[in-house]
Amino acid sequence: MSRRPLIRVPALVACLCAFSLPSWGCDGCGADPEPEVEPETETTAEEEPEAEPEPENEEAPEGPVIAIDTHVDTPQRMLDDGDDPSGALEGGHLDFPRMREGGLTGAFFSVFVNPRKYAGEARWQRALALTRAIRTFVDEHPDDAALCTTAGEVRAAASAGKVAVLMGVEGAQAFGTDDPDLVIERLRELHRLGNRYLTITWSTDNPLGFASMDDNAEDDEKGLTELGRRVVREMNRLGMIVDVSHASDRTFWDIMEVAERPVLASHSSARALAQHPRNMTDPMIRKVAEGGGSICINFYTRYIDGAYARRRATLEWRERARFGAIEESEEGSWVDRGTRAFALARELDPELEPPTVVTIADHIAHVVEVGGPEAACLGSDYDGVPELPVGMEDVSDLGVLREELEKRDIPVRAVFGENVLRVLEANETPAE
C-alpha cells in the first residue's frame, strides 16, 4: 500500500492496552532559562578574546533519537495467535519491520489480563503466560531483540541495532487475588521476571483502587485502597514504575500522595482537549510533571477527539446493523475488524472528520505547555485500540508525527524517548 514520505531516523532498529472500549469490548515547559551574560571586558593585543563556540545541533552530538512507546498490546497476538513480530505481520499496528520504518527503538509490551475473560487464579496464570511469551520471543531472536529493564540496557540495545523490548503489567487484576500478602509476593515475582511498571487499575475496579471508566469513577470517596497504598510503597521500594493511566481521579490523587518516585501515565491524553475520563486534567499533568514523571499520549481516535467520538457514536447507532455485522464477524483480529469499521464509517459519512496525526501532536503540545518539555511521551496503545487517526495507520507512520512536532519546535528527543528513560532510571535502584 502507498504511504506518505516519512522522516527517517538513521541507524535505528526500532520497536514500538488494552482496555475495554464502549463499542468494541477490546482487550486490550516552560522554556529553558535565558543564559547569563558575562559583563564585557577590555582586551589587549597580547590577550585575544576566546573564540565563541560554534552553535551545536541539538541532536547530532548525541546520536540518533531513541524512541520508546510505553504501551503496545502485541503480546496478545503473540500468545494467542502465535504471531512473530520480528517479521512482517498481516494487519494489526506493529511488527519489527514497520517499527524500523517508523523509527522506534523499543516499547513496553503490555502484560494485560482481561478480567472479563479470566477470573481468579486464571488471571495470574494468564499474566505469567504473557510474560513468558515475551521472554521466550526475545530468547528466540537474540540478533533482533533485547529484553531491557534499565535505561542503560535500552541504550545498549539501540547501539547494537536491536529492538528494546520492555514489559509492563496493565492492571492489578493480573494478581488474581485480593490476599494482601499474596499480592505483594506476586508483585515481586512479576518484577523479578522483568516487568517494570504496573498500571494500578484497568477499565474496571480492582482490590488496589477504582478505575476511571467503572461505576464508581465519580465517587470522590473511592480511590486508592489500603492494599493499593501498600502496593505503591512496595513498587517504590522494588524500583518499579507506578502507572496512573486508567485510574479514577480520586485514585490518581491518592497515588500521588503515596508515590515517592516519578510516575508514568503510560497511555493517556489531555482532558482539556478531549473530555474523557481516561484523559489527564491540567492539574494532573502538572502534578505528574512536578514529581519528575511524564504523560504518554494515547493515539485512540475517541480519546483524543471528543466531538468525533460523539459523531461516530451517532453514526453507529443509525447504522447499527452494518457495524454490528463487522463486530460479530470472526474474520481477522478485533483490531482488524475495528479498522474495517473505521473505513465503513468514513464511507457512510464523508464529512465525519476523524482526528489526524495533527490531533496527536496537539495533545503532546498541550502537555508540554502545561507540564514542560519533560512531561510528554508516547503511549500509542498500538494493537490495543480498534482505530487510529488519519495519517497514523500503524507504527510505520510515526515519522509523520515526528515531522509535525519538529514543525512546532517541540523537543522530539525528549518526547520520543528521553523522558521515558529518565523515569525508568529514576525507578531503577531498589530503595533501602
C-alpha positions as CSV (number, residue, x, y, z in Angstrom):
1,M,0.0,0.0,0.0
2,S,1.2,3.6,-0.7
3,R,2.4,5.7,2.2
4,R,3.3,9.3,2.5
5,P,7.0,10.1,2.8
6,L,8.4,9.5,6.3
7,I,11.1,11.3,8.3
8,R,13.8,8.6,8.6
9,V,15.8,8.1,11.8
10,P,19.2,6.8,10.6
11,A,20.9,3.8,12.2
12,L,17.9,2.9,14.4
13,V,16.4,-0.5,14.8
14,A,13.1,0.0,16.3
15,C,10.3,-1.5,18.3
16,L,7.4,0.5,19.5
17,C,-3.8,-1.6,26.0
18,A,-5.7,-2.9,26.1
19,F,-8.8,-1.8,27.7
20,S,-12.5,-2.2,27.3
21,L,-13.9,0.2,24.7
22,P,-17.6,1.0,24.8
23,S,-18.4,-0.1,21.2
24,W,-15.9,-2.9,20.7
25,G,-15.1,-4.5,24.0
26,C,-11.4,-4.7,23.3
27,D,-8.7,-6.2,25.3
28,G,-6.9,-4.7,25.5
29,C,7.6,23.9,29.6
30,G,8.5,26.0,30.2
31,A,11.2,27.5,28.0
32,D,14.9,27.0,29.0
33,P,16.2,29.9,31.2
34,E,18.0,32.7,29.4
35,P,21.8,32.2,29.6
36,E,23.6,34.5,31.9
37,V,25.5,37.3,30.1
38,E,29.0,38.0,31.3
39,P,30.0,41.7,31.6
40,E,32.1,43.0,28.8
41,T,35.9,43.4,29.5
42,E,38.6,45.1,27.6
43,T,41.3,43.1,25.8
44,T,44.8,43.9,24.7
45,A,46.7,42.9,21.7
46,E,48.5,40.3,23.8
47,E,45.2,39.0,25.2
48,E,43.0,37.8,22.4
49,P,39.4,37.0,23.3
50,E,38.4,33.4,23.2
51,A,36.5,32.4,20.1
52,E,32.8,31.8,20.6
53,P,32.0,28.1,20.2
54,E,30.1,27.1,17.1
55,P,26.4,26.6,17.9
56,E,25.7,22.9,18.2
57,N,23.0,20.9,16.6
58,E,20.6,19.9,19.4
59,E,20.5,16.2,18.4
60,A,23.6,15.4,16.3
61,P,26.2,15.2,19.0
62,E,24.1,12.7,21.0
63,G,23.5,10.3,18.1
64,P,20.2,9.1,16.7
65,V,16.9,9.7,18.6
66,I,15.9,6.9,20.9
67,A,12.2,6.4,20.6
68,I,10.2,4.4,23.2
69,D,6.5,3.7,23.2
70,T,5.2,2.9,26.7
71,H,2.2,0.8,25.8
72,V,1.6,-1.8,23.0
73,D,-0.7,-4.8,23.2
74,T,1.1,-7.0,20.7
75,P,1.7,-9.8,23.3
76,Q,-2.0,-10.8,23.0
77,R,-1.3,-11.7,19.3
78,M,2.0,-13.4,20.2
79,L,0.4,-15.7,22.8
80,D,-3.0,-16.4,21.4
81,D,-2.3,-16.4,17.6
82,G,1.4,-17.4,17.6
83,D,2.3,-14.1,15.7
84,D,6.0,-13.4,15.4
85,P,6.5,-9.6,15.3
86,S,10.2,-10.0,14.3
87,G,8.8,-10.3,10.7
88,A,6.0,-8.6,8.8
89,L,2.6,-9.4,10.2
90,E,-0.8,-9.2,8.5
91,G,-2.9,-6.5,9.9
92,G,-2.6,-5.0,13.4
93,H,-0.4,-2.0,14.1
94,L,3.0,-3.2,15.0
95,D,5.9,-5.5,14.0
96,F,9.6,-5.0,13.7
97,P,9.8,-4.1,10.0
98,R,7.1,-1.4,10.5
99,M,8.8,-0.2,13.7
100,R,12.1,0.2,11.9
101,E,10.3,2.2,9.2
102,G,8.7,4.4,11.7
103,G,11.9,4.9,13.7
104,L,11.0,3.3,17.0
105,T,13.8,1.9,19.2
106,G,11.7,0.0,21.7
107,A,8.4,-0.4,23.5
108,F,6.8,-1.6,26.7
109,F,5.0,-4.8,25.7
110,S,1.8,-5.0,27.8
111,V,1.0,-7.9,30.1
112,F,-2.7,-7.4,30.1
113,V,-5.2,-9.8,31.6
114,N,-8.8,-9.1,30.6
115,P,-10.9,-9.5,33.8
116,R,-14.0,-10.1,31.6
117,K,-12.4,-13.2,30.2
118,Y,-10.4,-14.5,33.1
119,A,-11.3,-14.9,36.8
120,G,-9.5,-15.8,40.0
121,E,-6.3,-17.8,39.6
122,A,-6.7,-18.0,35.9
123,R,-5.8,-14.3,35.8
124,W,-2.5,-14.9,37.5
125,Q,-1.7,-17.8,35.1
126,R,-2.5,-15.6,32.2
127,A,-0.1,-12.9,33.4
128,L,2.6,-15.4,33.8
129,A,1.9,-16.9,30.3
130,L,2.1,-13.4,28.6
131,T,5.3,-12.6,30.5
132,R,6.8,-16.0,29.4
133,A,5.7,-15.4,25.8
134,I,7.6,-12.1,25.6
135,R,10.7,-13.5,27.3
136,T,10.7,-16.6,25.0
137,F,10.3,-14.4,21.9
138,V,13.3,-12.4,22.9
139,D,15.3,-15.5,23.6
140,E,14.4,-16.9,20.2
141,H,15.5,-13.7,18.4
142,P,18.8,-12.7,20.1
143,D,20.0,-10.9,16.9
144,D,16.9,-8.8,16.6
145,A,15.7,-8.1,20.2
146,A,16.9,-7.5,23.7
147,L,14.9,-7.7,26.9
148,C,15.5,-4.5,28.8
149,T,14.8,-3.4,32.4
150,T,17.0,-0.3,32.6
151,A,17.7,2.8,30.6
152,G,21.2,1.7,30.1
153,E,20.1,-1.6,28.6
154,V,17.8,0.3,26.2
155,R,20.7,2.4,25.0
156,A,22.9,-0.7,24.6
157,A,20.2,-2.4,22.6
158,A,19.9,0.7,20.3
159,S,23.7,0.8,19.9
160,A,23.7,-2.9,19.0
161,G,21.0,-2.5,16.4
162,K,18.4,-4.4,18.4
163,V,14.8,-3.7,19.4
164,A,14.5,-2.9,23.1
165,V,11.7,-5.0,24.5
166,L,10.4,-3.9,27.9
167,M,7.5,-5.2,29.8
168,G,4.7,-3.6,31.9
169,V,1.6,-5.1,33.6
170,E,-1.7,-3.4,32.9
171,G,-4.0,-3.6,35.9
172,A,-3.8,-5.3,39.3
173,Q,-6.5,-7.8,38.3
174,A,-3.4,-9.7,37.0
175,F,-2.6,-10.8,40.6
176,G,-5.8,-13.0,40.6
177,T,-6.3,-12.4,44.3
178,D,-7.1,-9.8,47.0
179,D,-5.0,-11.5,49.6
180,P,-2.6,-8.7,50.7
181,D,0.5,-10.9,51.3
182,L,-0.1,-12.9,48.1
183,V,-0.5,-9.7,46.1
184,I,2.9,-8.5,47.3
185,E,4.5,-11.8,46.7
186,R,3.2,-11.8,43.1
187,L,4.2,-8.2,42.5
188,R,7.7,-9.2,43.4
189,E,7.6,-12.1,41.1
190,L,6.4,-10.0,38.2
191,H,9.3,-7.6,38.9
192,R,11.8,-10.4,39.1
193,L,10.6,-11.6,35.7
194,G,11.4,-8.2,34.2
195,N,8.1,-6.2,34.3
196,R,9.0,-2.6,35.1
197,Y,5.7,-0.9,35.6
198,L,2.2,-1.7,36.9
199,T,-0.9,0.1,35.9
200,I,-2.8,0.3,39.2
201,T,-6.2,-0.2,37.5
202,W,-7.6,-1.0,34.2
203,S,-11.1,0.0,33.0
204,T,-12.6,-1.9,35.9
205,D,-12.1,-1.5,39.7
206,N,-9.9,-3.9,41.5
207,P,-8.6,-4.5,45.0
208,L,-6.0,-1.8,44.7
209,G,-8.3,1.0,43.6
210,F,-11.1,2.4,41.5
211,A,-11.0,2.9,37.7
212,S,-11.8,5.9,35.5
213,M,-14.4,4.0,33.5
214,D,-16.2,1.9,36.1
215,D,-19.3,2.7,38.0
216,N,-17.6,4.3,41.0
217,A,-15.3,6.6,38.9
218,E,-17.1,9.8,40.1
219,D,-17.3,8.8,43.7
220,D,-14.8,11.1,45.5
221,E,-14.7,8.8,48.5
222,K,-13.4,5.8,46.5
223,G,-9.8,5.9,45.5
224,L,-6.7,4.0,46.3
225,T,-7.4,1.3,48.8
226,E,-5.2,0.4,51.8
227,L,-3.8,-2.6,49.8
228,G,-3.2,-0.2,46.9
229,R,-1.2,2.1,49.2
230,R,0.9,-0.9,50.3
231,V,1.5,-1.9,46.7
232,V,2.6,1.6,45.6
233,R,5.0,1.7,48.6
234,E,6.4,-1.7,47.6
235,M,6.8,-0.7,44.0
236,N,8.8,2.3,45.1
237,R,10.9,0.0,47.2
238,L,11.5,-2.5,44.4
239,G,12.2,0.1,41.8
240,M,9.0,-0.5,39.7
241,I,7.2,2.4,37.9
242,V,3.7,3.3,39.1
243,D,1.4,3.8,36.1
244,V,-1.6,6.1,36.7
245,S,-3.4,5.6,33.4
246,H,-6.9,4.2,33.8
247,A,-7.2,5.3,37.4
248,S,-10.2,7.4,38.5
249,D,-9.5,11.0,39.5
250,R,-9.6,10.2,43.3
251,T,-7.4,7.1,42.8
252,F,-4.9,9.3,40.9
253,W,-4.6,11.9,43.6
254,D,-4.3,9.2,46.3
255,I,-1.4,7.6,44.3
256,M,0.4,10.9,44.0
257,E,0.2,11.3,47.8
258,V,1.9,8.0,48.4
259,A,4.3,7.7,45.5
260,E,7.9,8.8,46.2
261,R,9.3,8.3,42.8
262,P,8.4,9.7,39.3
263,V,5.3,8.0,37.8
264,L,4.1,7.5,34.3
265,A,0.7,7.8,32.7
266,S,1.6,5.1,30.1
267,H,-1.3,5.7,27.7
268,S,-3.4,8.8,28.5
269,S,-4.1,12.1,26.7
270,A,-5.1,15.6,27.7
271,R,-8.7,16.2,29.0
272,A,-8.5,19.9,28.2
273,L,-8.6,18.9,24.5
274,A,-10.9,15.9,24.7
275,Q,-13.3,15.5,27.6
276,H,-12.9,11.8,28.6
277,P,-12.3,10.2,32.0
278,R,-9.3,8.3,30.5
279,N,-7.5,11.6,29.9
280,M,-5.5,13.7,32.3
281,T,-6.7,17.1,33.6
282,D,-4.2,20.0,33.6
283,P,-3.7,19.8,37.4
284,M,-2.9,16.1,37.0
285,I,-0.4,16.9,34.3
286,R,1.3,19.5,36.5
287,K,1.3,17.1,39.5
288,V,3.0,14.3,37.4
289,A,5.5,16.8,36.0
290,E,6.4,18.3,39.4
291,G,7.3,14.8,40.6
292,G,9.5,14.2,37.6
293,G,7.1,11.9,35.7
294,S,5.6,12.0,32.2
295,I,2.3,11.6,30.4
296,C,2.5,9.3,27.4
297,I,-0.2,10.3,24.8
298,N,-2.7,7.7,23.7
299,F,-3.5,7.7,20.0
300,Y,-7.0,6.3,20.1
301,T,-9.4,8.4,18.0
302,R,-12.2,8.6,20.5
303,Y,-9.9,9.6,23.4
304,I,-8.2,12.4,21.6
305,D,-11.3,14.0,19.8
306,G,-14.5,14.2,21.8
307,A,-16.5,15.8,19.0
308,Y,-15.5,13.0,16.7
309,A,-16.4,10.4,19.3
310,R,-20.0,11.8,19.5
311,R,-20.4,12.0,15.8
312,R,-19.2,8.4,15.4
313,A,-21.5,7.1,18.2
314,T,-24.5,8.7,16.4
315,L,-23.5,7.2,13.1
316,E,-23.0,3.7,14.7
317,W,-26.4,3.9,16.2
318,R,-28.0,4.9,12.9
319,E,-26.2,2.2,11.0
320,R,-26.1,-0.3,13.9
321,A,-26.9,-3.4,11.7
322,R,-23.9,-2.8,9.5
323,F,-21.5,-2.0,12.3
324,G,-22.8,-4.9,14.3
325,A,-22.1,-7.3,11.4
326,I,-18.5,-6.3,11.5
327,E,-18.2,-6.6,15.2
328,E,-19.7,-10.1,15.2
329,S,-17.5,-11.2,12.4
330,E,-14.8,-13.8,13.1
331,E,-12.6,-12.6,10.2
332,G,-9.3,-11.2,11.4
333,S,-8.5,-9.9,14.8
334,W,-10.7,-7.4,16.6
335,V,-8.2,-4.7,15.8
336,D,-8.6,-5.5,12.1
337,R,-12.4,-5.5,12.5
338,G,-12.1,-2.1,14.1
339,T,-10.1,-0.9,11.0
340,R,-12.9,-2.2,8.7
341,A,-15.5,-0.4,10.9
342,F,-13.4,2.8,10.7
343,A,-13.4,2.5,6.9
344,L,-17.1,1.9,6.8
345,A,-17.8,5.0,9.0
346,R,-15.8,7.2,6.6
347,E,-17.6,5.7,3.6
348,L,-21.0,6.3,5.1
349,D,-20.2,9.8,6.3
350,P,-17.6,11.6,4.2
351,E,-17.9,14.6,6.5
352,L,-17.2,12.6,9.7
353,E,-13.9,14.4,10.1
354,P,-11.9,11.9,12.2
355,P,-8.8,13.2,14.1
356,T,-5.4,13.1,12.3
357,V,-1.8,12.9,13.3
358,V,-2.0,16.7,13.9
359,T,-4.5,15.9,16.7
360,I,-1.9,13.7,18.4
361,A,0.6,16.5,18.1
362,D,-1.9,18.9,19.7
363,H,-2.2,16.7,22.8
364,I,1.6,16.4,23.1
365,A,1.9,20.2,22.6
366,H,-0.7,20.8,25.4
367,V,1.2,18.5,27.8
368,V,4.4,20.3,27.0
369,E,2.8,23.7,27.5
370,V,1.2,22.7,30.9
371,G,4.0,20.5,32.3
372,G,7.1,21.4,30.4
373,P,9.1,19.6,27.8
374,E,9.9,16.7,30.2
375,A,6.3,15.9,30.8
376,A,5.3,14.3,27.5
377,C,6.0,11.0,25.9
378,L,4.4,8.4,23.5
379,G,1.9,5.8,24.7
380,S,0.2,4.8,21.4
381,D,-1.8,1.8,22.5
382,Y,-0.9,0.0,19.2
383,D,-2.7,-3.3,18.9
384,G,-4.9,-2.3,21.8
385,V,-7.3,0.1,20.1
386,P,-9.6,-0.5,17.1
387,E,-8.7,2.6,15.1
388,L,-6.0,5.2,14.8
389,P,-6.1,8.8,13.5
390,V,-5.9,9.5,9.8
391,G,-2.2,9.5,8.8
392,M,-1.3,7.1,11.6
393,E,-2.3,3.8,10.1
394,D,0.3,1.9,12.1
395,V,3.7,2.3,13.7
396,S,5.4,2.8,10.3
397,D,3.7,6.3,10.2
398,L,5.4,7.5,13.3
399,G,7.8,9.6,11.3
400,V,4.9,11.8,10.2
401,L,4.3,12.7,13.9
402,R,7.9,13.4,14.4
403,E,7.8,15.8,11.4
404,E,4.7,17.6,12.9
405,L,6.4,18.0,16.3
406,E,9.6,19.4,14.6
407,K,7.5,22.0,12.8
408,R,6.3,23.2,16.2
409,D,9.8,23.2,17.7
410,I,8.7,20.6,20.3
411,P,11.8,18.7,21.6
412,V,11.5,15.4,19.7
413,R,14.4,13.8,21.5
414,A,12.7,14.3,24.9
415,V,9.2,13.4,23.9
416,F,10.1,10.4,21.8
417,G,12.3,8.6,24.4
418,E,14.4,10.5,26.8
419,N,11.6,11.4,29.2
420,V,10.7,7.8,29.5
421,L,14.3,6.7,30.0
422,R,14.6,9.4,32.7
423,V,11.6,8.0,34.6
424,L,12.8,4.4,34.2
425,E,16.2,5.4,35.5
426,A,14.7,7.2,38.5
427,N,12.9,4.0,39.4
428,E,15.8,1.5,38.8
429,T,17.6,1.4,42.1
430,P,15.8,-0.5,44.9
431,A,15.2,1.6,48.0
432,E,16.9,0.7,51.2
